[in-house]
């Protein structure tokens, strides 16, 4: 009995000491867990881990005060957090994969449309430039047509005038030549008949040996020869003049027909050239219209792609 109190005190102290040591180890473990979680939260800049550390500290503090096992709740918190982090990681992996895929597809489509638009713009510019060049060339051809028509009209007028002058001159020369030739014919007949009569009289008188007849008035043979000579010169000049007029008219007509034919060939060639150029510029204009419509559609699609690209960058970057 005397030792009962001592025994109870001794064993009570042992139990209290043992319980105190157990609580100290538990507190140390809880402290280490909290410190570790906080360190992880700081390293990874994780608000979730920082929140977990605070919840562990609270559970440990209130659990110890109530006598409950705090590690069971801490374990539950950690398990829940691990599940949450795993889900978050999985979601982030899925989101990253989605973002990578969408960014890659969008950038590829963006590059494709930019290339297509650049090609179409180049073709539009080339076709438009060629069309403008062809239209300028056609305008030049039309000016050449006008100049050619004007030249031909002037040639026609001059040819008509020179031919009319030739007809008048020819008629005058031919009339003069006909008059001279008629005069020559009359004079030659007149003086030719007189000379023949004189020759017959001389031959008959010599045959009959009659005395010389009295002097009679006779035709002026010398004067007639002079007149005939002058008229023959005039006839020759008129004939030469007529031949000259006819030669000049023939040369003028030949040159006129030659140039007229050349103008016809030139006009036909240029008309064909104009037809080809007209057909080509119409084709170029059609190309411009078609590519412009395609480019407009591509620009609309490009605008939509860029709008989506902005949204996906805002989400993923």
C-alpha positions in Angstrom: 0.0 0.0 0.0 2.8 2.4 0.9 4.3 1.8 -2.5 1.1 1.9 -4.5 1.1 5.7 -4.9 4.7 5.7 -6.0 4.1 3.0 -8.5 1.1 4.7 -10.0 3.0 8.0 -10.3 6.0 6.3 -11.8 4.0 4.4 -14.5 1.8 7.4 -15.1 4.9 9.5 -15.9 6.1 6.7 -18.2 2.8 6.7 -20.1 2.7 10.4 -20.4 6.3 10.5 -21.6 5.6 7.9 -24.1 2.4 9.7 -25.3 4.4 13.0 -25.5 7.1 11.3 -27.6 4.4 9.9 -29.9 2.8 13.3 -30.3 6.1 14.9 -31.0 6.9 12.4 -33.8 3.4 12.9 -35.3 3.8 16.7 -35.2 7.2 16.3 -36.8 5.8 14.2 -39.5 2.9 16.5 -40.1 5.3 19.4 -40.2 7.5 17.6 -42.7 4.5 16.8 -44.9 3.3 20.4 -44.8 6.8 21.7 -45.5 7.2 19.3 -48.4 3.9 20.3 -50.0 4.6 24.0 -49.6 8.0 23.5 -51.2 6.4 21.7 -54.1 3.7 24.4 -54.4 6.4 27.1 -54.6 8.6 25.2 -57.1 5.7 24.5 -59.4 3.8 27.7 -58.7 0.8 25.6 -58.0 -2.1 27.3 -56.2 -3.7 23.8 -55.7 -0.6 22.5 -53.8 -0.5 25.7 -51.7 -4.1 25.2 -50.9 -3.4 21.5 -50.0 -0.7 22.5 -47.6 -3.0 24.9 -45.8 -5.7 22.3 -45.6 -3.2 19.7 -44.2 -2.1 22.2 -41.6 -5.6 22.9 -40.6 -6.6 19.2 -40.4 -3.5 18.4 -38.4 -4.1 21.2 -36.0 -7.8 20.6 -35.4 -7.5 16.8 -35.6 -4.8 16.8 -32.9 -7.0 19.0 -30.7 -10.0 16.7 -31.1 -7.9 13.5 -30.5 -8.7 12.2 -34.0 -6.0 10.6 -36.2 -5.1 13.5 -38.5 -3.1 11.3 -40.9 -6.2 9.6 -42.2 -7.6 12.9 -43.3 -4.3 14.1 -44.6 -4.0 10.9 -46.6 -7.4 11.5 -47.9 -6.6 15.1 -48.9 -3.4 13.9 -50.6 -5.2 11.2 -52.5 -7.9 13.6 -53.6 -5.3 16.1 -54.6 -3.3 13.5 -56.6 -6.5 12.5 -58.4 -7.3 16.1 -59.1 -3.7 16.8 -60.3 -3.8 13.7 -62.5 -7.1 14.8 -64.0 -5.8 18.3 -64.4 -2.6 16.9 -66.1 -4.7 14.7 -68.3 -6.9 17.7 -69.2 -3.8 19.8 -69.8 -2.3 17.1 -72.0 -5.5 16.9 -74.0 -5.8 20.7 -74.2 -2.1 20.9 -75.3 -2.7 18.3 -77.9 -5.8 20.1 -79.1 -4.0 23.4 -79.2 -1.0 22.0 -81.0 -3.2 20.4 -83.6 -5.4 23.4 -84.1 -2.5 25.8 -84.2 -0.7 23.6 -86.7 -3.8 23.2 -88.9 -4.7 26.9 -88.8 -1.2 28.1 -89.5 -0.9 25.6 -92.4 -4.3 26.8 -93.8 -3.2 30.4 -93.3 0.0 29.8 -95.3 -1.8 27.9 -98.0 -4.4 30.7 -98.4 -1.6 33.4 -98.4 0.2 31.5 -101.1 -3.0 31.0 -103.2 -3.9 34.6 -102.9 -0.4 35.7 -103.9 -0.5 33.5 -106.9 -3.9 34.7 -107.9 -2.9 38.3 -107.5 0.2 37.7 -109.7 -2.0 36.1 -112.4 -4.5 38.9 -112.2 -1.8 41.6 -112.5 -0.2 39.8 -115.4 -3.5 39.3 -117.3 -4.5 42.9 -116.6 -1.2 44.2 -117.8 -1.4 42.1 -121.0 -5.0 43.2 -121.6 -4.0 46.8 -121.3 -1.1 46.3 -123.6 -3.3 44.6 -126.2 -5.9 47.4 -126.0 -3.2 50.0 -126.6 -1.9 48.0 -129.6 -5.5 47.8 -131.0 -5.9 51.6 -130.6 -2.6 52.0 -132.5 -4.0 49.7 -135.2 -7.2 51.7 -135.5 -5.1 54.9 -135.9 -3.2 53.2 -138.6 -6.4 52.2 -140.3 -7.6 55.8 -140.2 -4.3 57.0 -141.7 -4.3 54.3 -144.3 -7.9 55.1 -145.3 -7.0 58.8 -145.5 -4.0 58.1 -147.6 -6.1 55.9 -150.0 -8.7 58.6 -150.3 -6.1 61.2 -151.2 -4.6 58.8 -153.7 -8.0 58.1 -155.2 -8.7 61.8 -155.5 -5.3 62.5 -157.1 -5.7 59.6 -159.5 -9.1 60.8 -160.6 -7.9 64.3 -161.1 -4.7 63.2 -163.1 -6.8 60.8 -165.2 -9.3 63.5 -166.0 -6.4 65.9 -166.9 -5.0 63.1 -169.1 -8.3 62.6 -170.9 -8.5 66.3 -171.6 -4.9 66.5 -172.8 -5.2 63.4 -174.8 -8.4 64.6 -176.5 -6.7 68.0 -177.3 -3.5 66.4 -178.7 -5.5 63.8 -180.7 -7.7 66.6 -182.1 -4.6 68.6 -183.0 -2.8 65.6 -184.5 -5.9 64.7 -186.5 -6.1 68.3 -187.9 -2.4 68.4 -188.8 -2.6 65.1 -190.5 -5.6 66.2 -192.5 -3.9 69.4 -193.5 -0.8 67.4 -194.6 -3.0 65.1 -196.6 -4.7 67.9 -198.4 -1.4 69.8 -199.1 0.4 66.6 -200.2 -2.5 65.8 -202.5 -2.6 69.4 -203.9 1.1 69.9 -204.5 1.6 66.3 -205.5 -1.0 66.7 -208.3 0.6 69.9 -209.7 4.0 68.5 -209.9 2.7 65.5 -211.8 0.9 67.7 -214.3 4.1 69.8 -215.0 6.1 66.7 -215.5 3.6 65.4 -218.1 3.6 68.7 -220.0 7.4 68.8 -220.2 7.6 65.3 -221.5 4.9 65.9 -224.2 6.6 69.1 -225.4 9.9 67.5 -225.8 8.3 64.7 -227.7 6.5 67.0 -230.2 9.4 69.4 -230.4 7.1 72.4 -230.3 8.2 75.8 -229.4 8.1 76.8 -225.8 4.6 77.8 -224.6 4.0 81.1 -223.1 4.8 81.5 -219.4 1.9 80.6 -217.2 1.1 81.2 -213.5 1.9 77.8 -211.6 1.6 76.5 -208.0 4.3 77.6 -205.5 5.9 74.2 -205.1 8.7 75.5 -202.8 6.4 77.2 -200.5 4.2 74.1 -200.3 7.2 72.0 -199.4 8.0 74.4 -196.5 4.5 74.3 -195.2 4.4 70.5 -195.4 7.7 70.3 -193.6 6.5 72.6 -190.8 3.3 70.5 -190.5 5.3 67.3 -190.4 7.4 68.7 -187.5 4.2 69.7 -185.7 2.7 66.2 -186.4 5.8 64.6 -184.9 5.7 66.8 -181.8 2.0 66.1 -181.3 2.6 62.4 -181.7 5.5 62.5 -179.2 3.4 64.5 -176.8 0.6 62.0 -177.1 2.9 59.1 -176.5 4.4 60.9 -173.5 1.0 61.5 -172.0 -0.1 57.9 -172.6 3.2 56.7 -171.0 2.8 58.9 -168.0 -0.8 57.9 -167.6 0.1 54.2 -167.8 2.9 54.7 -165.2 0.6 56.7 -162.9 -2.1 54.0 -163.1 0.4 51.2 -162.5 1.8 53.0 -159.4 -1.7 53.7 -158.2 -2.8 50.1 -158.6 0.4 48.9 -156.9 0.0 51.1 -153.9 -3.7 50.4 -153.7 -3.0 46.7 -153.6 -0.3 47.1 -151.0 -2.8 49.1 -148.9 -5.4 46.4 -149.2 -2.9 43.7 -148.1 -1.7 45.9 -145.2 -5.3 46.5 -144.1 -6.1 42.8 -144.3 -3.1 41.9 -142.3 -3.7 44.5 -139.7 -7.4 43.6 -139.5 -6.5 40.0 -138.8 -4.0 41.2 -136.2 -6.7 43.3 -134.6 -9.1 40.3 -134.5 -6.4 38.2 -132.8 -5.6 40.9 -130.3 -9.2 41.6 -129.6 -9.8 37.9 -128.9 -6.8 37.7 -126.7 -7.6 40.8 -124.6 -11.2 39.4 -124.1 -9.6 36.2 -122.9 -7.3 38.2 -120.5 -10.3 40.1 -119.2 -12.2 36.9 -118.5 -9.1 35.5 -116.7 -9.0 38.7 -114.6 -12.7 38.3 -113.7 -12.4 34.6 -112.8 -9.3 35.0 -110.7 -10.7 38.1 -109.0 -13.8 36.1 -108.0 -11.6 33.2 -106.8 -9.4 35.7 -104.9 -12.4 37.3 -103.3 -13.6 33.9 -102.0 -10.1 33.1 -100.8 -9.9 36.4 -99.0 -13.2 35.7 -97.3 -11.9 32.3 -96.2 -8.6 33.9 -95.1 -10.5 36.4 -93.0 -12.4 33.6 -91.3 -9.2 31.6 -90.7 -7.4 34.7 -89.2 -10.4 35.3 -86.9 -10.2 31.7 -85.7 -6.4 31.9 -85.5 -6.8 34.9 -83.1 -9.2 33.0 -80.9 -7.1 29.8 -80.8 -4.0 31.9 -79.9 -5.9 33.6 -77.2 -6.9 30.3 -75.8 -3.7 28.4 -76.2 -0.9 30.9 -75.8 
